[in-house]
């Protein structure tokens, strides 16, 4: 089913943009492969070490006395064992203490750094017994050691808000966009980063985003699809006063009369409000109003679905209101009676549904939980989404997740979010309908929505698709929020296999216990496996049952070391590069990239051949260091934030790490296009107020000199090599914007070549970008005005003659707008694909291609199956890039193109 652009946590699949990964381990070297657990191994390890912290992820098998108040006892237990937990309990704030139906209690703490919440930092302590007999039986979660980030912002609040809005890449979306400020949050990884968290909602439709802006650098540190849960202090809409419980009938979406719990109003009319349960259930009919009117809000004039008599009209079923209302009650009963949970929020809070919304007058083709309520539309020719109990259960389970583990909606944690919603959605339907686990429709999601066709043809996903990490994991950084839907059935399939292997009731309680009492917001598949197994031990599963649980995860490839079994053809230099501003640079066999390392987050350098240990270049001064350039001997980069305020500083240092870090410039202007070649450093400096950009040159440490440009001309895309400087020069000519690739001789002090971009006839003016000096030529990308058209890769002689097409726009392997990188022998680039009709696959993820500098047939750089990003050319045909095949951004390299794949 298609996924509506405004919503993020839904049933269907769609492309989104992901700015950053969430965390990164401190180890810079790739870990050795770890085999799957042996058949005789204990399926529940006593201790699981933290992968990005000194604090353990999980400690089980305890029976240590902890009398008194559960929260105080849990804190005292952690404080009493500093050598075991490595936790400063002064940084822990109690989030919740919950009790299960078996009497166990779980205390969930949130990590605070200087009083500021740490994203994903939660630690849980599990207790049994009462009073003096109370004991700690296990503890674990994610606590990030080594945080030293500042706790006071250096950038003004309004500048942070503008940066958050600017994270929307479409200018039309930025117009009228709102940014809701949620306060300061520390992002983990090395010393951590102080950020301000915003929910940015576009003004012209599109995906709402959670944006974290670095409060010391003023740059976007993290962005992902917005699925913020409603604050616990907001009880949501409540039924109006004066309502009396009543019984009535209403037709469902199929026209069948259905008994419904309703409420009588003081005026004698009736509405769909169920007052028979502790959690009041109310269902609204949007009457075709736009979905945007209800997204994260409830219009003041919205009213519940109503009727003058207890017998509701046919429209109540046609619009999906009857099914939404009845299904909400079934979901509530499932969680209360089967799992001991009082409603979606665990506190008996109201359950609200809205049906019959539109998409600007057209059918709204989706259903979603918006952090406050369920919102349902309908696909053309289908029953309303609320007509499917598994869909209702899926969306309401997102609410349960929000109020428990609150799994971040990106990458593997987001895929587990979807997997758990799938599992419980199907478990609710199978239980309510009395279906056997071997019923062919039991593992299908949304199979009852089609008016024609078979359930198998109609289902949007199925939990028996047998997908595994090794065979099927879709590696992406920029599609479907890192694959939250695309990879969900790998984990969801393992959970469903558990339900087939042991008693379904025991399985439901097991999975719920893992969700409510073990999982934390940024957990991955391996942490999910550990959580379920630990929950199984708590639930008293015997060794045979625990092995069945472990076998289900093994069958789906969810075990340590699965990434090493993917059969990649690239050599890994670093694992888990932390964020989207980490595009690597490379020259003469040496790379530079922003990474989390043993010395914290910063710029590191190493050799492409892997000899020696990586060296940290940037000082540990509390600032954000990135946007580097290198010539293989020296690096130059930009530092922002820290005690110096919002200004920027250009720094340079030798790659050996032995020399001093020197300052080149301090400024509040925009800096771009850093380049270095021997004694020369160049950059573009932009005065935003004057809308003026100029190129500057620093020679052998002397003061920067502005390069002369005609009045009204601008410059971008610098390239510097062997005494020559290249750029794209822009100016207005007769109302047309002109883009001209340009070569400038530093020795002669003048332009030696300039090419005006020539677009194919009838395509309108073209745009030139990605200028590169390579192999005695100037290379650039010529992009037509038509966004659907392909670009040509062109090159020209340094004396202004001999323009050739390296890859013509007519080639099926010509790129669309992208960035180029080039050596003296070859040009490399990323080729992207539109979403295939059959859905996203690894084959459709972005791939890297390389072509000889003189032209010829492009060849695949690597046959790695996942997305390939941020390529940088070294010597000859060797390149480095960020590879997402393993479900993370790894820095990898190849010596030469793989050719055919």
C-alpha positions, 0 to 999 in steps of 0.5 A: 500500500502506498505511504502518505507523505505526511505520515511516517509510522504507517503500514506502507513503504515509501522513500524518505531522507535520512540525514544521520545515523544515530550512534556509532561504536568507539572502535575504528577497526572493523570487528572480527566475524562472530559465528552464530551461537553454537547449538549447546550454548546457553541461549541467554547470556549472563552478560552482554557487553555494550557495543558503544559504551563501557556500561553493559547492555544486559546483565541477567541471572541475578538474585540480589536483595533490594528491599524498599521502594522499587525505584530507590532500590533499583538506583541503590543496586546500580550504585552499589556495583560501579565495577559492574555497571559503570553508571553514574546514578546521579545522571539517571532520572526515573521515567516509570515503574511498571508492574507486570501481571506476574508481580515483577516490577521494572524501573526505567531510568533515563540518562541525563547529561548535565540534566539534559536527556540523552537520546536513547539513553535508558537503563532498566532494572527488573525486580521480583518479590515484595518488601524485604524479599524484593530482589534484582533479577536483571538489569540492562539497556543503553547508558553512554559513558564518556559524555563531555558535551557542553550543556549550554547552547552557543547558538541563539534559539532563533538561529537554531529554529531557522536551521531546523526549518531549513532541514526541509530540502524543498523550498515550497515545504519551508514556506509556512513550515512550523518548528515545535521546540522540544528542548535540549537533547544530547546525542550520544557518540564519543563526547556527545553533541548538545542539540535542540530537538524540533518537530518540523512540519512542512507548510505545503505538505510532505513528511514531518521531520524530527530535527536535532540541531547542534546547539554549539555549531548551528548545523543539523546533527540528526533528522528522521521521520516525525513520530513523536508520542503525545506527552504524558501530561496530555490526556487527549480528547475526552467524551463530553460531560452528560453522556450516558452509556447505551447500546446500539447497532451499526453496519460495518464496512461490509454492511453487516449489522454490528452491536456497538457500545455507544453513548446518549447525549443530553439532547437524546441523540447518540455518538460512537463513545464506548464508556463501558471500559476504563479507557473511554473509546470515541470515534470521529467521522472527518466527513471527508476533511483533509487529513492534515486537519487531524495530523497531531491535532483535533479540530475544535469543531470535530464531533464524534460519529453520531445518529439520531437513534441507537441504530446508526446509518449505513454511512457509519459503516461505509466510512469505516467508523463502525469498524474503527470503534469496534476494533478499538475495543477489541485491541483494548481488551487484548492488551488488558485481558491477555497482557495486563496493560490498561490501554494504549498508554498503560494508564487507561487513557482515552482511545480516539479514532478518526475515519473518513479523512481525505487527501486534498479532496482525494482518497487518503490512501493510508492509516497511521497513529499520530502520537495522539490518535488513529487516523484512517483513510481508504484506498480507492476500490478497497474497504476503509483501513479501519475495516481490517482488525490487524491494521487497527491493532498495528496502529494502536500498537505503535501507541503502546510502543511510544509509551514503552520502549519508544523505538526510534523510527529509523534503521533497525530500531524503526524496523523493530517498531514496525515489526512489533506493530505487525506482530501484535496486529496479527496476534490480535486478529488471530486471537479475536477471530479464533484462527489457528497459527497454521491458517494461511491468512494468519501471517498476512497483514491487511489481507481483508481490505480488498473488495476483490482478489485473494487475501494473499494478493491483497496483503501489504506484508506477510510475517511468513516471508522467510526473509533473513538478514544475510539474504534480504536485508536492504541496506539504505541510508536514504530510503524508507527512513533507513528501511523501517518497513523494508526490513521489518519482516526480518525481525517480525518474521522471527517473532511470528515463528516464536508464536508458531513454536511455543504456546501463542499466549506465552509468546504474546506475553514474552514479546510484550515483556521484551517491549515493555521491560527490556527494549530501549529507543535505539536498540538494533536487531541483536539487542532485540534478540537479547531482550526477547531471550531475557524476557523468556528467562523471566517468564520461566520458559524452559531450556527447550523453549528458550532454544526454540526462541533462539532458533527463530532468530537464527533462522532469520539471521539475527545473530552476532556477526551477520553483517560479515556474511553478506559477501561484500567485495569492498574492504572495510576501513571503518565501521558505523560512520556516525552521520551524513556530514561524514562524507570522506575525502581521500588523496595519495592513499590517505583518507579523512572522515568524521568518525567516533573513535577511541578519542571521541567524535572528531576528524580521523585520518588513516591509510587506504591500504589499512596500515597503521592505526587511525589518527585523530586530527581535530582537537578535543575542544568541544567544537564540531569539526567537519567539511574537510579537504586533503592532498594526502599530506595536509588536511584543512577543515572547518570548526564550529561552535564551542566557547567561540560562539556561532562563528567558524574557524578554518584549521589545518594540520599534517595528516601525520598528527605530529604537527600543530593544528594551525588557524587560518581564519575566523569568520561568521560568514559562510565557508564552502569548497575547502581545497588544499594542494601543497602550499595552497589552500582555497575556499569560498566565503559567502556574505549572506547579507550581501548575497556575495560569494568570493574565492580566497587563496592562502599561499604558504601560510600568508594572509588570504587573498581574494581572487578577482571576479567581475562585478556581479559574478559568483563562484562555487565548486572549487577544485585546486591542484598543482598550481591551478584553481577551478570553479563554476562561475555564475552571472546573469546575462539577459535575465538568464543565469549562466554557469561557466566552468573556469580554470585559473592559473595561480602563477599567471594570476589569470583565467586560462579557460572558461566554458559556458555550459551548453544544454541540448536544444529545447531543454532550457538553460543548464546548470554546471556543478562538481568542477574537478581538475584531473588528468590535465583536464577540467571535469564538470557535470552539466545538468539540464533544467528538466529535473527528469533529464539525465546529466552529462559528464564533460571535460575540457582542456586547460587552455579552453579547447577540446570539450568532450562528453565523458558520459553523454546525457543520452547514455542510460548510465548517465547520472542525474544531478549528483556529485562527481569525483575524479583521479587522473585516470577515471571519473566516479559517480553515484547513479540513483534509480526511481522506486521500482513498480514492484517496490524497493530492492537492493538492486534499486539502491544507489550504486557507484559507477566509474568511467575512464577520464577519456570516456568509454563505457561506465562500469560498476565500482562494486557489487555490494548489494546495498546503497553506496554513497559519498564516493571519493577518488584516490589514485588511479581507479581506487575509490573510497565510499560509505556503504550501507550494505551491512545496515550502517554506513561503513567506510570501504574501498576498492582498487578497481571497478568490479565491472559486471555484477 
